[in-house]
Amino acid sequence: MAEQRQFEELARQLSAVGAVKRDLGRILPSDCPAGSATVLTLLGRHGDMRMSKLAELLAVDLSVTSRHVAHVAARGWIERHPDPADKRSRILRLTPAGLAQLDELSRRTTCLLAERLSDWTDDEVGQLIRLMGRLRASFGDCRSAPLRPASTAAPVFDETTRTPAST
């Protein structure tokens, strides 16, 4: 197992992920903020789903999910159809315009990563992918309650962005 100082350095390095996410956010089209892009990405990855499932995947409250869904629906990127199993529920589905927007988001992200990592070898990029996948698997379901030592004060998070809240 790694030493304490290695975990401290890892924590410092992981803070850079925020900078990477901010840079990725800057390349989004002006009419597609990060929350909308995430909705499109999740629907593209997981297929049609209920709003409750989307809220679970986003790890945010249903009211926040509703705002994101309203935004993408207003742009014609998704459709909301009655759920045959429960007429009170809606099934969310990408439209052809939503698939086109998702393709554009993927193109922009891929271009930025290719630009920023142009001096990396294919092996290095592959190693990063494997290690990021392993890190993600080690944390399991990020929606579950985190384990914290009793002596450590827990940070307060802004539920809309899942980032530390300013206090």
Disulfide bonds with the S-S distance in Angstrom:
none
